[in-house]
Amino acid sequence: MIKATGRELLGQDSNGIDVFLDYSRTNVEYHLLETPNLIELVKEVLPTIDTNNEEQVIVERNLGRIVGTTNLVETTDADEIVYAKRIGRDKFSRFAKNRSPIETSWVVVVLRKADKGYSLWTAMCGHLLPADAYVENSLFNQTHAMAYDESLIQLDTVRTIDGKIE
């Protein structure tokens, strides 16, 4: 997890607008556990982003090479599903115990307007999630899960589908 404080200049967008990593206003910590070089990937993508004075900017870029992995996987009835809280999160997420992360060439970057520029809100390897990914019991959430990785979850929160402690 990020333990630093303050703001760090990451770079500039395509118009020369500063983009910072503000340690008090970011949601990137979990994704840094998955992809330790994620900030370097964000720095690579920043010059291709036109923030266009928007309040929030969300971009998805294919970097043309494998840059990391995504642990979001499509699930089937053959998957062993459990629920657990990710490190630093309060809500339960769906995990597939028998699945592994998938290599990807894609990076998602989310910037939010801040004083004197933009702040990195979050970033991750993989694709943008569809809008219904944030709706409980949506079709997306019934057919997708994160690959189970004990280093990314609060182990004492693991539960089976019927709510039993794993």
ChimeraX attribute file (.defattr): number of C-alpha atoms within 10 A of each C-alpha:
attribute: neighborCount
match mode: 1-to-1
recipient: residues
	/A:1	11
	/A:2	13
	/A:3	7
	/A:4	10
	/A:5	10
	/A:6	10
	/A:7	14
	/A:8	13
	/A:9	13
	/A:10	19
	/A:11	18
	/A:12	21
	/A:13	20
	/A:14	15
	/A:15	12
	/A:16	13
	/A:17	19
	/A:18	17
	/A:19	25
	/A:20	22
	/A:21	22
	/A:22	20
	/A:23	19
	/A:24	12
	/A:25	15
	/A:26	17
	/A:27	17
	/A:28	21
	/A:29	18
	/A:30	19
	/A:31	19
	/A:32	18
	/A:33	15
	/A:34	19
	/A:35	18
	/A:36	12
	/A:37	13
	/A:38	21
	/A:39	18
	/A:40	10
	/A:41	20
	/A:42	20
	/A:43	16
	/A:44	13
	/A:45	22
	/A:46	22
	/A:47	15
	/A:48	14
	/A:49	19
	/A:50	16
	/A:51	24
	/A:52	12
	/A:53	12
	/A:54	12
	/A:55	11
	/A:56	16
	/A:57	18
	/A:58	16
	/A:59	18
	/A:60	18
	/A:61	17
	/A:62	16
	/A:63	14
	/A:64	9
	/A:65	10
	/A:66	12
	/A:67	19
	/A:68	21
	/A:69	19
	/A:70	23
	/A:71	21
	/A:72	22
	/A:73	17
	/A:74	16
	/A:75	20
	/A:76	12
	/A:77	7
	/A:78	8
	/A:79	14
	/A:80	15
	/A:81	21
	/A:82	24
	/A:83	26
	/A:84	24
	/A:85	20
	/A:86	22
	/A:87	16
	/A:88	13
	/A:89	12
	/A:90	10
	/A:91	9
	/A:92	16
	/A:93	16
	/A:94	24
	/A:95	28
	/A:96	24
	/A:97	17
	/A:98	12
	/A:99	20
	/A:100	16
	/A:101	16
	/A:102	14
	/A:103	15
	/A:104	19
	/A:105	17
	/A:106	21
	/A:107	24
	/A:108	20
	/A:109	23
	/A:110	20
	/A:111	25
	/A:112	21
	/A:113	17
	/A:114	16
	/A:115	6
	/A:116	10
	/A:117	17
	/A:118	26
	/A:119	25
	/A:120	25
	/A:121	21
	/A:122	21
	/A:123	26
	/A:124	25
	/A:125	29
	/A:126	22
	/A:127	17
	/A:128	16
	/A:129	11
	/A:130	9
	/A:131	9
	/A:132	12
	/A:133	15
	/A:134	11
	/A:135	11
	/A:136	10
	/A:137	11
	/A:138	12
	/A:139	11
	/A:140	18
	/A:141	17
	/A:142	14
	/A:143	14
	/A:144	17
	/A:145	23
	/A:146	22
	/A:147	23
	/A:148	23
	/A:149	18
	/A:150	12
	/A:151	11
	/A:152	17
	/A:153	21
	/A:154	16
	/A:155	15
	/A:156	10
	/A:157	14
	/A:158	22
	/A:159	18
	/A:160	15
	/A:161	13
	/A:162	8
	/A:163	10
	/A:164	10
	/A:165	13
	/A:166	13
